Structures are given as C-alpha cells and as structure tokens.
Amino acid sequence: MVTKPVDQYLVQAARQAWLDAGDERLLPLVDAHHHYWDPVRNPHPWLQRRPRIAFRYGDYEPICREFLPPHYDEAARDHLVVGHVTMEGEWDPADPSGEARWISALAAATGEPQAHAAQVWLDREDLAAVLAVYRALPLVRSVRHKPATLARAAHHEHFAAPGSMRCPRWRDGYARLAPAGLMFELQVPWWHFGEALELARDFPATTIVVNHAGLPAERDAASLAAWRRALALLADCANVVVKLSGIGVPGRRWTPELQRPVLDTLIDAFGTGRCLFASNFPVDGLCASFDEIASTFKVLTRRFTPAERLALACDNALRLYRLFPPCSPPQEALA
C-alpha cells in the first residue's frame, strides 16, 4: 500500500507565504494528533456500546458518529492544515492492527493522513506479529498502549501494577519499539510522569511523544504547580516531546485565558523544538470548535519568532513523523 507524503512544494510555499506576510490565516498547520473513524462500519466498542463508558469530557454522544476527511476539512475550513497524523481510536483490541490497515487504505484513497499512530498491546503474546504488520505499513510511525494508571488520590511512588510502565512484561514489549523503528505515544495523567521518566532514561533510543500534556484538567493553583513539577522531570529528557492537545476543561470555554498557563508552561519547559500543535479532533470538539483550538494556539504563540511559530505549528511534526518523502528532505530551514 503506497503512502502519500505531504506535498513538499505546497508546504514550502505555505511556509514562505507566512514568513512574507505574517498573516495568521496563512500559518501552515500539521495536525499531529486527530482521529478518523466510522463506528457504523468499523469496530470501535467505546463509540458503539451502551451504556457509554465514563469519559473525562463527560457525555461524548456527539462524537459517536463517523469522522472522515470531509468532516475534518469542514471543521478546519478557516485554517491552513497541510498535514495529518492520525491516532488510534480504540479499535477492537481483538484485532489490534485492523485500524492501521483501514487507515492505510483511507490514506491511499484520499491522501490523508500522511502518518498514523497505531494500537499496540506491549504485554500481549501477539506483539511480535502486530509489529510485523506495522513494518509492512509505511504509514505507521508510532504506537500507543495506554499504561495502567491510578486516580490521583490513590497514586503512590511505588506503583508497579501489571500493565503499568514498571511492569516487567510491559517493559519487555516496550524494548521492541526502537528496533522496529517506532516511537511511543504516552497517554497517562501527569502524576505518573515519574514512571515515564524511568522509561525515558532506560530506553533513550525510543522517542516518547506525550499525548495531551499529561491531562492537566484541574486548574487550581496547587494542581497546576504539581503538574509543572512533574512536567519538568520529563522535559530534561531529550527523547521526550509533547503535543499541545487534549487540554479541554469540561464546562469551561476554550480561550487563551484558560489555556495560557498550560501552553506557556509546556513551551517554556520543552522549547519550541519539542512541542507540536494537535487538535485531538473530534474528541476535543466536545470542548471547543477547531477554530477555537487553532486560534488559541496562534494567539498564545505570538510571543515567538516567525521561525519558532513555524516549528510549533508544522515543522516539528514534519520532522518527527517523517512526513516528507525520504528522497526529498525538507529544506535546511526544517532541519
């Protein structure tokens, strides 16, 4: 199955147009984390079964329907999205590679996405077989297995349950990612970042992409201070990057005022070279429109230079997810 890279000439022209004009409507975006799904035809249990599961954004009924390239294009119509990285959407785990095969067929038919983060189960017997499938699917650049976690009040420093980041079987599976050429998409609440730090240090050849900033949903001063301290641990590891996504707060409008403490902390901690714009659509659509998410990102990055804003908006994702064809590397500005 042929993987279509981003149109490098379109991207370079868009980058130059932005640098020449400085018009935020022209700022090219690579969306480093969003979903495509079709729960009518495909097995996504959490989108199909009733009663619905408990979810961090509350009632998610509005997203239990198909979300495909035309739906994304409509949502993002006011912004210039030049590249797409899709994230696994909890396809039936009995067929962990099924979604990646479906996404690859979708990409071959539509040109989107240009990269995919696939489902994996690091502690299962089928891991070797699943990784073999992914080696044959050039669209797959990373994988996600959400580790076992605890609620904040129950968490303790010695947590090492089966399926957690300290589980020997889980770590044995994780050790197979670097030889397979795959990054790891880490989605855990921030109070588990101490365990993630051990993972980053023990496996320096594997890039960890932190999903949704560690889920800093509690915005009181004490919780934000604790999140910042945990985040600083991971920021010291060169093999860790972070997505600027998934930071909605139920019942509160997604505004620059709400998100400034989070985005400023993330970019200051990781630098403009290790943060990536991402919409988490349609999931974050439960909290905000695509325009509110992208416009807030643009407002909160105005303090940076045009080149730094390009890095945050698109260049980091182009490089990290290898969205240019191997024979046509990006210009030196993207190095």
TAQUIQUI-V115679 format. One record per backbone hydrogen bond with DSSP energy under -1.0 kcal/mol. CO is the residue of the C=O (numbers start at 1). NH is the residue of the N-H. E is the energy in kcal/mol with one decimal. If there is no record, write none. Layout:
CO&NH&E ; CO&NH&E
//
This chain:
6&8&-1.1 ; 7&11&-2.5 ; 8&12&-2.6 ; 9&13&-2.3 ; 10&14&-2.5 ; 11&15&-2.8 ; 12&16&-2.3 ; 13&17&-2.4 ; 14&18&-2.2 ; 15&19&-2.3 ; 16&20&-2.5 ; 17&21&-2.4 ; 18&22&-2.9 ; 23&26&-2.5 ; 24&27&-1.1 ; 29&82&-3.0 ; 31&85&-2.3 ; 33&280&-3.0 ; 34&87&-2.7 ; 37&67&-3.2 ; 38&41&-1.1 ; 38&42&-2.6 ; 42&44&-1.3 ; 43&92&-2.3 ; 44&47&-1.7 ; 45&48&-1.1 ; 45&49&-2.9 ; 55&58&-2.1 ; 60&63&-1.8 ; 61&64&-1.8 ; 63&65&-1.5 ; 67&37&-2.1 ; 68&71&-1.1 ; 68&72&-2.2 ; 69&73&-2.8 ; 70&74&-1.8 ; 71&75&-2.2 ; 72&76&-2.6 ; 74&77&-1.1 ; 76&79&-2.3 ; 79&81&-1.1 ; 80&29&-2.9 ; 83&31&-2.3 ; 84&114&-2.2 ; 85&34&-1.4 ; 86&117&-2.9 ; 92&95&-2.2 ; 95&98&-1.8 ; 97&101&-1.9 ; 98&102&-2.1 ; 99&103&-3.1 ; 100&104&-2.2 ; 101&105&-1.8 ; 102&106&-2.3 ; 103&107&-2.7 ; 104&108&-2.1 ; 105&109&-1.7 ; 106&110&-2.4 ; 107&111&-2.6 ; 115&86&-2.3 ; 116&141&-2.1 ; 116&142&-1.2 ; 117&88&-1.6 ; 118&144&-2.5 ; 121&124&-1.6 ; 124&127&-1.3 ; 126&130&-2.4 ; 127&131&-2.7 ; 128&132&-1.7 ; 129&133&-1.7 ; 130&134&-2.1 ; 131&135&-1.9 ; 134&137&-1.1 ; 137&140&-1.9 ; 139&116&-2.4 ; 141&183&-1.9 ; 142&118&-2.6 ; 143&185&-3.1 ; 144&120&-1.7 ; 151&155&-1.3 ; 156&159&-1.7 ; 161&164&-2.1 ; 163&148&-2.3 ; 164&167&-1.5 ; 167&171&-2.7 ; 168&172&-2.2 ; 169&173&-1.7 ; 170&174&-2.2 ; 171&175&-2.0 ; 173&176&-1.5 ; 174&177&-1.9 ; 176&180&-1.1 ; 177&182&-2.3 ; 178&181&-1.7 ; 183&143&-1.9 ; 184&209&-3.2 ; 186&211&-3.2 ; 189&192&-2.2 ; 190&193&-2.1 ; 192&196&-1.6 ; 193&197&-2.3 ; 194&198&-1.4 ; 195&199&-1.7 ; 196&200&-2.7 ; 197&201&-2.3 ; 198&202&-2.4 ; 199&203&-1.7 ; 203&206&-1.8 ; 207&184&-2.8 ; 208&241&-2.6 ; 209&186&-2.1 ; 210&243&-2.5 ; 211&214&-1.4 ; 212&215&-2.7 ; 214&190&-2.2 ; 215&217&-2.1 ; 220&224&-2.4 ; 221&225&-2.1 ; 222&226&-2.1 ; 223&227&-2.4 ; 224&228&-2.4 ; 225&229&-1.9 ; 226&230&-2.1 ; 227&231&-2.7 ; 228&232&-2.2 ; 231&235&-2.1 ; 234&237&-2.1 ; 237&240&-1.6 ; 239&208&-2.9 ; 241&210&-3.1 ; 242&276&-1.8 ; 243&245&-1.6 ; 249&252&-2.2 ; 253&255&-1.1 ; 255&259&-2.4 ; 256&260&-1.9 ; 259&263&-2.8 ; 260&264&-2.5 ; 262&266&-2.5 ; 263&267&-2.5 ; 264&268&-2.4 ; 265&269&-2.3 ; 266&270&-2.6 ; 267&271&-2.2 ; 271&274&-1.3 ; 274&242&-2.3 ; 276&244&-3.3 ; 277&32&-1.9 ; 280&284&-2.7 ; 281&35&-2.9 ; 283&286&-2.1 ; 284&287&-1.8 ; 284&288&-1.7 ; 289&293&-2.0 ; 290&294&-3.0 ; 291&295&-2.7 ; 292&296&-1.9 ; 293&297&-2.0 ; 294&298&-2.2 ; 295&299&-2.6 ; 296&300&-2.5 ; 299&302&-1.2 ; 301&304&-1.7 ; 305&309&-2.5 ; 306&310&-2.1 ; 307&311&-1.9 ; 308&312&-2.2 ; 309&313&-2.5 ; 310&314&-2.9 ; 310&315&-2.6 ; 311&316&-2.3 ; 312&277&-2.0 ; 313&30&-2.6 ; 314&318&-2.4 ; 315&319&-2.2 ; 316&320&-3.0 ; 317&321&-2.3 ; 318&323&-2.2 ; 323&6&-2.0 ; 325&328&-1.9 ; 331&334&-2.6 ; 332&335&-1.4
//
